[in-house]
Amino acid sequence: MIKGDEIIIYEDPITKQKPEGEAVLIKKLGTCGFWEGKELQRWEVRFIAGDWTKTFERAILKEV
């Protein structure tokens, strides 16, 4: 995952249940752990269907 990628954000990034919506990755903020060998990252994101002046911090499970 890199800045500018468009991905689906989930309320639970590990099980990918309850999608919040499609978002653009703005800035990687760090790593907050690992799940089954995959990195759980913190990103600043901007939701595509939302207010483009607002950004949010979300956890995203990096796919291999």
The first five atom37 places (N, CA, C, CB, O) and aatype in JSON, in Angstrom:
{
  "aatype": [12, 9, 11, 7, 3, 6, 9, 9, 9, 18, 6, 3, 14, 9, 16, 11, 5, 11, 14, 6, 7, 6, 0, 19, 10, 9, 11, 11, 10, 7, 16, 4, 7, 13, 17, 6, 7, 11, 6, 10, 5, 1, 17, 6, 19, 1, 13, 9, 0, 7, 3, 17, 16, 11, 16, 13, 6, 1, 0, 9, 10, 11, 6, 19],
  "atom_mask": [
    [1, 1, 1, 1, 1],
    [1, 1, 1, 1, 1],
    [1, 1, 1, 1, 1],
    [1, 1, 1, 0, 1],
    [1, 1, 1, 1, 1],
    [1, 1, 1, 1, 1],
    [1, 1, 1, 1, 1],
    [1, 1, 1, 1, 1],
    [1, 1, 1, 1, 1],
    [1, 1, 1, 1, 1],
    [1, 1, 1, 1, 1],
    [1, 1, 1, 1, 1],
    [1, 1, 1, 1, 1],
    [1, 1, 1, 1, 1],
    [1, 1, 1, 1, 1],
    [1, 1, 1, 1, 1],
    [1, 1, 1, 1, 1],
    [1, 1, 1, 1, 1],
    [1, 1, 1, 1, 1],
    [1, 1, 1, 1, 1],
    [1, 1, 1, 0, 1],
    [1, 1, 1, 1, 1],
    [1, 1, 1, 1, 1],
    [1, 1, 1, 1, 1],
    [1, 1, 1, 1, 1],
    [1, 1, 1, 1, 1],
    [1, 1, 1, 1, 1],
    [1, 1, 1, 1, 1],
    [1, 1, 1, 1, 1],
    [1, 1, 1, 0, 1],
    [1, 1, 1, 1, 1],
    [1, 1, 1, 1, 1],
    [1, 1, 1, 0, 1],
    [1, 1, 1, 1, 1],
    [1, 1, 1, 1, 1],
    [1, 1, 1, 1, 1],
    [1, 1, 1, 0, 1],
    [1, 1, 1, 1, 1],
    [1, 1, 1, 1, 1],
    [1, 1, 1, 1, 1],
    [1, 1, 1, 1, 1],
    [1, 1, 1, 1, 1],
    [1, 1, 1, 1, 1],
    [1, 1, 1, 1, 1],
    [1, 1, 1, 1, 1],
    [1, 1, 1, 1, 1],
    [1, 1, 1, 1, 1],
    [1, 1, 1, 1, 1],
    [1, 1, 1, 1, 1],
    [1, 1, 1, 0, 1],
    [1, 1, 1, 1, 1],
    [1, 1, 1, 1, 1],
    [1, 1, 1, 1, 1],
    [1, 1, 1, 1, 1],
    [1, 1, 1, 1, 1],
    [1, 1, 1, 1, 1],
    [1, 1, 1, 1, 1],
    [1, 1, 1, 1, 1],
    [1, 1, 1, 1, 1],
    [1, 1, 1, 1, 1],
    [1, 1, 1, 1, 1],
    [1, 1, 1, 1, 1],
    [1, 1, 1, 1, 1],
    [1, 1, 1, 1, 1]
  ],
  "atom_positions": [
    [[0.85, -1.17, 0.0], [0.0, 0.0, 0.0], [0.89, 1.24, 0.0], [-0.96, 0.0, 1.22], [1.89, 1.32, 0.72]],
    [[0.5, 2.2, -0.84], [1.25, 3.44, -0.9], [0.28, 4.62, -0.93], [2.17, 3.47, -2.13], [-0.91, 4.47, -1.22]],
    [[0.8, 5.78, -0.61], [0.02, 7.0, -0.65], [-0.71, 7.11, -1.99], [0.92, 8.24, -0.4], [-0.12, 6.88, -3.05]],
    [[-1.98, 7.48, -1.94], [-2.77, 7.64, -3.16], [-3.61, 6.42, -3.53], [0.0, 0.0, 0.0], [-4.53, 6.53, -4.34]],
    [[-3.28, 5.26, -2.96], [-4.08, 4.06, -3.23], [-5.51, 4.25, -2.73], [-3.44, 2.81, -2.56], [-5.73, 4.88, -1.7]],
    [[-6.46, 3.7, -3.46], [-7.87, 3.7, -3.04], [-8.19, 2.31, -2.54], [-8.83, 4.12, -4.22], [-7.99, 1.32, -3.24]],
    [[-8.7, 2.23, -1.3], [-9.01, 0.94, -0.68], [-10.34, 1.03, 0.05], [-7.89, 0.5, 0.29], [-10.87, 2.11, 0.27]],
    [[-10.87, -0.13, 0.43], [-12.08, -0.17, 1.25], [-11.64, -0.24, 2.71], [-13.0, -1.39, 0.87], [-10.81, -1.07, 3.08]],
    [[-12.2, 0.64, 3.54], [-11.91, 0.68, 4.96], [-12.99, -0.13, 5.69], [-11.84, 2.15, 5.49], [-14.18, 0.01, 5.4]],
    [[-12.56, -0.96, 6.63], [-13.49, -1.78, 7.41], [-13.42, -1.38, 8.88], [-13.16, -3.28, 7.25], [-12.36, -0.99, 9.37]],
    [[-14.55, -1.46, 9.58], [-14.57, -1.2, 11.01], [-13.65, -2.17, 11.73], [-15.99, -1.3, 11.57], [-12.98, -1.8, 12.7]],
    [[-13.63, -3.43, 11.27], [-12.71, -4.43, 11.82], [-11.77, -4.85, 10.69], [-13.49, -5.67, 12.41], [-12.13, -5.69, 9.86]],
    [[-10.56, -4.27, 10.65], [-9.67, -4.56, 9.52], [-9.15, -5.99, 9.48], [-8.5, -3.64, 9.57], [-8.69, -6.45, 8.43]],
    [[-9.22, -6.71, 10.59], [-8.71, -8.09, 10.61], [-9.71, -9.05, 9.97], [-8.41, -8.53, 12.06], [-9.32, -9.87, 9.15]],
    [[-10.99, -8.95, 10.34], [-12.0, -9.85, 9.77], [-12.65, -9.28, 8.52], [-13.07, -10.15, 10.8], [-13.38, -9.98, 7.82]],
    [[-12.39, -8.01, 8.24], [-12.98, -7.29, 7.1], [-14.5, -7.34, 7.14], [-12.47, -7.87, 5.77], [-15.16, -7.6, 6.13]],
    [[-15.04, -7.08, 8.33], [-16.48, -7.01, 8.52], [-16.88, -5.54, 8.65], [-16.93, -7.83, 9.77], [-16.08, -4.71, 9.09]],
    [[-18.08, -5.24, 8.28], [-18.66, -3.89, 8.39], [-17.84, -2.84, 7.63], [-18.77, -3.5, 9.85], [-17.11, -2.06, 8.25]],
    [[-17.94, -2.8, 6.31], [-17.21, -1.8, 5.54], [-17.69, -0.38, 5.88], [-17.37, -2.06, 4.03], [-18.89, -0.12, 5.98]],
    [[-16.72, 0.53, 6.06], [-17.03, 1.94, 6.31], [-17.17, 2.71, 5.0], [-15.96, 2.59, 7.18], [-17.98, 3.62, 4.9]],
    [[-16.38, 2.32, 4.02], [-16.44, 2.99, 2.73], [-15.09, 2.99, 2.04], [0.0, 0.0, 0.0], [-14.09, 2.51, 2.58]],
    [[-15.08, 3.53, 0.83], [-13.87, 3.6, 0.04], [-13.11, 4.87, 0.41], [-14.19, 3.57, -1.48], [-13.71, 5.94, 0.58]],
    [[-11.78, 4.75, 0.55], [-10.98, 5.88, 0.97], [-9.65, 5.92, 0.22], [-10.72, 5.81, 2.48], [-9.21, 4.93, -0.36]],
    [[-9.04, 7.09, 0.23], [-7.73, 7.3, -0.36], [-6.71, 7.37, 0.77], [-7.69, 8.61, -1.24], [-6.93, 8.05, 1.77]],
    [[-5.59, 6.66, 0.61], [-4.53, 6.7, 1.6], [-3.77, 8.01, 1.47], [-3.57, 5.49, 1.44], [-3.29, 8.36, 0.39]],
    [[-3.65, 8.74, 2.58], [-2.98, 10.04, 2.57], [-1.56, 9.93, 3.11], [-3.78, 11.05, 3.4], [-0.61, 10.37, 2.45]],
    [[-1.4, 9.34, 4.3], [-0.08, 9.28, 4.93], [-0.02, 8.1, 5.89], [0.23, 10.6, 5.68], [-0.91, 7.91, 6.72]],
    [[1.05, 7.29, 5.77], [1.24, 6.19, 6.72], [1.74, 6.78, 8.03], [2.25, 5.12, 6.16], [2.7, 7.54, 8.06]],
    [[1.08, 6.4, 9.13], [1.41, 6.93, 10.44], [2.25, 5.96, 11.26], [0.16, 7.27, 11.19], [2.87, 6.36, 12.25]],
    [[2.29, 4.7, 10.86], [3.09, 3.73, 11.58], [2.49, 2.35, 11.55], [0.0, 0.0, 0.0], [1.52, 2.08, 10.84]],
    [[3.09, 1.47, 12.33], [2.64, 0.09, 12.46], [2.1, -0.11, 13.86], [3.78, -0.91, 12.15], [2.7, 0.35, 14.84]],
    [[0.96, -0.79, 13.97], [0.38, -1.0, 15.31], [0.29, -2.48, 15.66], [-1.0, -0.38, 15.38], [-0.41, -2.84, 16.61]],
    [[0.97, -3.34, 14.91], [1.0, -4.75, 15.25], [1.01, -5.64, 14.02], [0.0, 0.0, 0.0], [1.16, -5.19, 12.89]],
    [[0.84, -6.93, 14.3], [0.82, -7.94, 13.22], [-0.29, -8.93, 13.5], [2.19, -8.66, 13.1], [-0.6, -9.21, 14.66]],
    [[-0.88, -9.48, 12.44], [-1.91, -10.5, 12.55], [-1.62, -11.57, 11.52], [-3.34, -9.9, 12.36], [-1.66, -11.31, 10.32]],
    [[-1.33, -12.76, 12.0], [-1.03, -13.91, 11.13], [0.02, -13.56, 10.07], [-2.31, -14.41, 10.45], [-0.12, -13.91, 8.9]],
    [[1.08, -12.86, 10.5], [2.17, -12.51, 9.61], [1.95, -11.29, 8.75], [0.0, 0.0, 0.0], [2.84, -10.89, 8.0]],
    [[0.78, -10.67, 8.84], [0.48, -9.46, 8.07], [0.58, -8.24, 8.98], [-0.94, -9.55, 7.41], [0.19, -8.29, 10.15]],
    [[1.1, -7.16, 8.43], [1.3, -5.94, 9.2], [0.01, -5.14, 9.32], [2.38, -5.08, 8.54], [-0.69, -4.91, 8.33]],
    [[-0.32, -4.72, 10.55], [-1.46, -3.85, 10.8], [-0.92, -2.43, 10.87], [-2.23, -4.25, 12.12], [-0.16, -2.09, 11.78]],
    [[-1.31, -1.61, 9.91], [-0.76, -0.26, 9.79], [-1.79, 0.8, 10.17], [-0.28, -0.01, 8.37], [-3.0, 0.57, 10.07]],
    [[-1.31, 1.96, 10.62], [-2.16, 3.13, 10.88], [-1.94, 4.1, 9.73], [-1.83, 3.81, 12.28], [-0.81, 4.44, 9.38]],
    [[-3.06, 4.55, 9.15], [-3.0, 5.48, 8.02], [-3.93, 6.67, 8.26], [-3.37, 4.77, 6.71], [-4.97, 6.55, 8.91]],
    [[-3.54, 7.81, 7.73], [-4.44, 8.94, 7.61], [-5.15, 8.73, 6.27], [-3.67, 10.34, 7.67], [-4.5, 8.55, 5.24]],
    [[-6.49, 8.75, 6.29], [-7.27, 8.49, 5.07], [-8.3, 9.58, 4.85], [-7.96, 7.11, 5.15], [-8.66, 10.32, 5.76]],
    [[-8.77, 9.66, 3.6], [-9.86, 10.58, 3.24], [-10.9, 9.75, 2.51], [-9.34, 11.79, 2.34], [-10.62, 9.14, 1.48]],
    [[-12.13, 9.73, 3.05], [-13.19, 8.95, 2.43], [-13.66, 9.62, 1.15], [-14.37, 8.77, 3.4], [-13.88, 10.83, 1.11]],
    [[-13.79, 8.82, 0.11], [-14.14, 9.33, -1.22], [-15.54, 9.95, -1.23], [-14.06, 8.21, -2.26], [-15.75, 11.0, -1.85]],
    [[-16.49, 9.33, -0.55], [-17.86, 9.83, -0.56], [-18.1, 10.91, 0.5], [-18.83, 8.68, -0.34], [-19.22, 11.41, 0.64]],
    [[-17.07, 11.27, 1.24], [-17.25, 12.22, 2.33], [-16.75, 13.61, 2.01], [0.0, 0.0, 0.0], [-16.53, 13.97, 0.85]],
    [[-16.6, 14.38, 3.05], [-16.11, 15.75, 2.98], [-14.6, 15.7, 2.71], [-16.42, 16.55, 4.29], [-13.85, 15.17, 3.53]],
    [[-14.16, 16.24, 1.57], [-12.75, 16.16, 1.18], [-11.86, 17.06, 2.02], [-12.6, 16.51, -0.27], [-10.64, 17.05, 1.83]],
    [[-12.42, 17.84, 2.95], [-11.59, 18.67, 3.83], [-11.25, 17.93, 5.11], [-12.3, 19.98, 4.16], [-10.45, 18.42, 5.91]],
    [[-11.84, 16.75, 5.33], [-11.62, 16.0, 6.56], [-10.83, 14.72, 6.3], [-12.95, 15.66, 7.22], [-11.06, 14.02, 5.31]],
    [[-9.9, 14.43, 7.21], [-9.17, 13.17, 7.15], [-9.38, 12.43, 8.47], [-7.65, 13.41, 6.88], [-9.75, 13.02, 9.48]],
    [[-9.13, 11.14, 8.43], [-9.35, 10.28, 9.59], [-8.19, 9.32, 9.73], [-10.68, 9.51, 9.46], [-7.51, 9.02, 8.75]],
    [[-7.96, 8.83, 10.93], [-6.93, 7.83, 11.19], [-7.6, 6.47, 11.28], [-6.14, 8.16, 12.49], [-8.56, 6.29, 12.03]],
    [[-7.1, 5.51, 10.52], [-7.69, 4.17, 10.51], [-6.6, 3.1, 10.49], [-8.62, 4.01, 9.3], [-5.5, 3.32, 9.98]],
    [[-6.93, 1.93, 11.06], [-6.05, 0.76, 11.01], [-6.4, -0.04, 9.75], [-6.2, -0.12, 12.3], [-7.57, -0.23, 9.42]],
    [[-5.36, -0.5, 9.06], [-5.53, -1.24, 7.82], [-4.59, -2.44, 7.84], [-5.27, -0.34, 6.56], [-3.4, -2.29, 8.14]],
    [[-5.12, -3.61, 7.53], [-4.28, -4.81, 7.47], [-3.65, -4.89, 6.08], [-5.12, -6.11, 7.77], [-4.35, -5.0, 5.07]],
    [[-2.33, -4.82, 6.05], [-1.61, -4.84, 4.79], [-1.68, -6.23, 4.17], [-0.16, -4.4, 4.98], [-1.32, -7.22, 4.8]],
    [[-2.14, -6.28, 2.94], [-2.18, -7.55, 2.21], [-0.81, -7.82, 1.6], [-3.28, -7.54, 1.1], [-0.08, -6.89, 1.27]],
    [[-0.49, -9.08, 1.47], [0.83, -9.48, 0.93], [0.91, -9.17, -0.54], [1.1, -10.98, 1.16], [1.93, -9.42, -1.17]]
  ]
}
